[in-house]
Amino acid sequence: MSKKVGFIRMGEVEAAREEREIGVGLLGYAFMGKAHTNAYIKMPIFFYPPPAKPKLVAICGRTEKAVSEAARRYGYEKYYLDWRELIKDGEVELVDNCLPNNMHAPPSIAAAEAGKHILCEKPLAMNAKEAEEMYRAAEKAGVKHMTGFNYRFIPAIRLAKKLIDEGYIGKILQYRAVYLQEWIMDPNFPLVWRLRKSVAASGALGDLGAHIIDLARFLVGDISSVCGMTETFIKERPLPEDPTKKGKVDVDDVFIALIRFKNGAVGSVEASRFCAGRKNYQRVEIHGTEGSIVFNLERLNELNVYSRRDPEDRMGFRNILVTETVHPFFEYWWPHGHIIGWEHTFIHEVHHLIDCIVNDKPVAPMGATFYDGLKCQEILDAILKSSEEGRWVSIPS
Ligand SMILES: NC(=O)c1ccc[n+]([C@@H]2O[C@H](COP(=O)([O-])OP(=O)(O)OC[C@H]3O[C@@H](n4cnc5c(N)ncnc54)[C@H](OP(=O)(O)O)[C@@H]3O)[C@@H](O)[C@H]2O)c1
């Protein structure tokens, strides 16, 4: 007779209940708030057994109707309208900061002082001084800290790093990265927080450039000097609160910078939100004495590689589908090389952080710590300074 119903035995239910949980307090419920929540929900399903099961304790935003709806929709037990209350909550062990850039430092420092682990979105701060305060506060408190550079968690980027570290492309000569979008080309697009210096600090630079600058450090190494330029194409935009009035756009619409690495390599980075047809186009090329590596975010399961060591009659770029279980994270995903997507980067990111918290492992070098956030911030500041002063600017060592 076939068994039609299976019951979980009591012991198993209790064992499941005894799984280590980690209380998550999320600041911000919108774009990144949703991406991170999705990661906390999916992580223990796929990364089984998880180092700890995220418990969605509380979420915070200023608009009660929206934040209470988000709490219900995402499954948080409580909501707060003041981030200070969320940090005080005794059930919150990990504070996840998905607020706009000007709200990264105060809650992150307060969270560290309250002994909570912290994940803070990029760019880490408004400037390097603030980023350094955040880094020092987290180190002093002895909590785990991570900057949300999620592209470090793409399997193809991990393969690029492995190949570089193994010397597959020899000594690195050149890094070239662009991050291009088109979403503010309409002059009637409103003056949202990302276009206000007092909230965002910079435009395409901090928003998109931060990612490819972090990847430059992750894949190639520390940067010693930069020479940058910025431009703002549309100087005024309708105010979201009153579209009949306009306000000044005081951040960059585009930036382009030349970079020198400490190891002698050279490079260029650029980002724009004015590239018609480009949706979320991030392309990274690394050239070495023995070959090249090319990554395209819109083809994130693939890595293009070229080796000068290949036999001459079959030299050429090869496209590796980076979806087999030999590659990082794929032992947890679908079988037989099925592809994954952008949202998976956040699942990998929170798994890494929670594993580091629970098993007291270092977040670096695979994850970006607040130190990495600070080093990136120094480069962002230097590019703005270089653009203002029209000269090369050195990065503090
Ligand atoms: N890693 C990535 O790929 C990636 C992608 C996008 C963004 N980001 C970064 O993530 C951060 C958030 O960006 P986002 O796109 O998620 O922004 P968003 O969609 O505008 O969401 C911001 C959230 O913060 C809340 N908020 C704003 N000020 C607040 C305050 N003073 N107190 C409490 N809540 C406040 C907003 O709700 P209320 O208005 O109701 O307060 C909203 O829920 C930024 O630093 C951004 O650079 C990273």
The ligand as a MOL file (V3000), in Angstrom:
LIG
                    3D

  0  0  0     0  0            999 V3000
M  V30 BEGIN CTAB
M  V30 COUNTS 48 52 0 0 0
M  V30 BEGIN ATOM
M  V30 1 N 23.9680 46.8960 -3.7570 0
M  V30 2 C 23.2240 47.3570 -4.7340 0
M  V30 3 O 23.2330 46.8240 -5.8370 0
M  V30 4 C 22.3570 48.5710 -4.4980 0
M  V30 5 C 21.3170 48.8570 -5.3890 0
M  V30 6 C 20.4910 49.9550 -5.1110 0
M  V30 7 C 20.7330 50.7470 -4.0070 0
M  V30 8 N 21.7830 50.4560 -3.1750 0 CHG=1
M  V30 9 C 22.0460 51.3010 -1.9870 0
M  V30 10 O 21.0600 50.9870 -1.0080 0
M  V30 11 C 20.7090 52.1510 -0.2610 0
M  V30 12 C 19.2020 52.3340 -0.3310 0
M  V30 13 O 18.8320 52.4960 -1.6710 0
M  V30 14 P 17.3690 52.1110 -2.2060 0
M  V30 15 O 17.4450 52.0830 -3.6880 0
M  V30 16 O 16.8570 50.9270 -1.4900 0 CHG=-1
M  V30 17 O 16.5720 53.4050 -1.7360 0
M  V30 18 P 14.9870 53.6070 -1.7340 0
M  V30 19 O 14.3420 52.6100 -2.6220 0
M  V30 20 O 14.7620 55.0500 -1.9580 0
M  V30 21 O 14.5950 53.2370 -0.2140 0
M  V30 22 C 15.0310 54.0050 0.8690 0
M  V30 23 C 14.2870 53.5340 2.1100 0
M  V30 24 O 14.7820 54.2470 3.2380 0
M  V30 25 C 13.6790 54.7620 3.9980 0
M  V30 26 N 14.1730 55.9880 4.6660 0
M  V30 27 C 14.7030 57.0740 4.0860 0
M  V30 28 N 15.1300 57.9530 5.0320 0
M  V30 29 C 14.8750 57.3810 6.2220 0
M  V30 30 C 15.0770 57.7710 7.5750 0
M  V30 31 N 15.6330 58.9530 7.8870 0
M  V30 32 N 14.6870 56.9360 8.5710 0
M  V30 33 C 14.1140 55.7520 8.2640 0
M  V30 34 N 13.8930 55.3240 6.9970 0
M  V30 35 C 14.2510 56.1370 5.9990 0
M  V30 36 C 12.5880 54.9820 2.9700 0
M  V30 37 O 11.3080 54.9430 3.5400 0
M  V30 38 P 10.5740 56.2810 4.0240 0
M  V30 39 O 10.6720 57.2500 2.9110 0
M  V30 40 O 9.2000 55.8430 4.3890 0
M  V30 41 O 11.3340 56.7400 5.2400 0
M  V30 42 C 12.7940 53.7520 2.0650 0
M  V30 43 O 12.1470 52.6270 2.5970 0
M  V30 44 C 21.5030 53.2980 -0.8740 0
M  V30 45 O 22.6460 53.5370 -0.1210 0
M  V30 46 C 21.9110 52.7840 -2.2520 0
M  V30 47 O 23.1290 53.3350 -2.7180 0
M  V30 48 C 22.5810 49.3770 -3.3960 0
M  V30 END ATOM
M  V30 BEGIN BOND
M  V30 1 1 1 2
M  V30 2 2 2 3
M  V30 3 1 2 4
M  V30 4 1 4 5
M  V30 5 2 4 48
M  V30 6 2 5 6
M  V30 7 1 6 7
M  V30 8 2 7 8
M  V30 9 1 8 9
M  V30 10 1 8 48
M  V30 11 1 9 10
M  V30 12 1 9 46
M  V30 13 1 10 11
M  V30 14 1 11 12
M  V30 15 1 11 44
M  V30 16 1 12 13
M  V30 17 1 13 14
M  V30 18 2 14 15
M  V30 19 1 14 16
M  V30 20 1 14 17
M  V30 21 1 17 18
M  V30 22 2 18 19
M  V30 23 1 18 20
M  V30 24 1 18 21
M  V30 25 1 21 22
M  V30 26 1 22 23
M  V30 27 1 23 24
M  V30 28 1 23 42
M  V30 29 1 24 25
M  V30 30 1 25 26
M  V30 31 1 25 36
M  V30 32 1 26 27
M  V30 33 1 26 35
M  V30 34 2 27 28
M  V30 35 1 28 29
M  V30 36 1 29 30
M  V30 37 2 29 35
M  V30 38 1 30 31
M  V30 39 2 30 32
M  V30 40 1 32 33
M  V30 41 2 33 34
M  V30 42 1 34 35
M  V30 43 1 36 37
M  V30 44 1 36 42
M  V30 45 1 37 38
M  V30 46 2 38 39
M  V30 47 1 38 40
M  V30 48 1 38 41
M  V30 49 1 42 43
M  V30 50 1 44 45
M  V30 51 1 44 46
M  V30 52 1 46 47
M  V30 END BOND
M  V30 END CTAB
M  END
